[in-house]
């Protein structure tokens, strides 16, 4: 009873906020609606009993990705008139993407209704005595270990690529080197001079 | 508590609902009281270190100072700047306050005395603490003012940076405890040090992590020396500049609730939580939550002490500490801890 109630709340709010992402005029509001959609998706995953993935969704998407979106959107000065001028120009492409998406959704639903996939033969039979995290770990580090490591390598390459693209070495920049500062002794920095009267100081 | 309500003749669902509401009230109301007292304690400790008296007028020893401040703030007018984005401006403090409260759902106060005893407790804490940044960012943006905006940018960069190393630090604890559940983590610390000390902190592999976690906690809660978000010498009051009355008070309450949460996390993850410091039978006669409160009080004293003695970091120093020191160091400790456990526990 509570679960059904929760499911309909999460599902409705999720779809409504996803729609508001597109319809709201202020881009910052759009990102906020997107965050609400992420939250409700996480709630739906909790209802499926996938608490680990739900938490990861919040940590990664809400906690990091959406913050970066917000960062960018807040810094940009978006001109709405210009955006609307581009609307007609990009309409054919957008329509094409929309048609493909709808076609895929219809196709997927049709396949789901046909029910041809043998669920007994799927990759991960669920052992009920393990927690969610242990199940995922057991699958990732045994059966899918090479795929897992390959995705790790791809991410590493992407990270290095991003660093290489944004890194620029400027000559003549004076940087603070903390070790040098700590290593510095009074003898290097100060000098005691017995100064005769009437003469200048040698610096 | 669900059983108690069921014994009154309620169905399971109603009993569960009532038990949860009662549990929330049992945590949230004392927490608000604790926040009021801890603000007072903060001012008193800070005053003592600066050789001042601190609040000493309202009530005996000034104990009621926070309540007087709260009442004063409550009676003031809420001012919304005309150029502000009204909805987000008012939502921002509510987000900060709510997020600071909901993290307490998984904090164990005694064996089994926890509102939500979930398997992913520590991940939940990470998820919730990563949400805290939204209150600050939204406040900064919605104020439509320069200082709050700078503060919001700083806050978001700071919190994201330190969350990364915080995650790695927690992995060390998780590996030793073999669980994400907060209660299990506390129980795993029983007799961990030489069979007598109830703490992970005295483990040579985990002690550096405990220190790093304490510093990361300071950065996550934007306390001194990492309080760049409200650096009064450059940003007036940071993201709170345009706020007044209750919306300001909500920031204040949320901030201190977060500080107590971080103190509690320090106590739970590294120093035995609700377990007594030594695994010795007479010490177990003292209820668990008393030990937890004592440990929280100790860590709060450390937080105040740091605030009173350490000068504020510069922004680039903050980023250097987070990315160039804590991140590699915590990564090395993930390798060390897992290597040690593979040698000893899983050999």
Interface residues (C-beta under 8 A of the other chain):
Chain A: X1 X2 X26 X28 X29 X32 X35 X51 X52 X55 X56 X58 X59 X62 X63 X64 X67 X70 X71 X74 X131 X132 X133 X176 X178
Chain B: X13 X17 X85 X88 X118 X119 X120 X123 X124 X126 X127 X130 X131 X133 X134 X137 X138 X141 X149 X152 X153 X156 X160 X163 X180 X316 X320
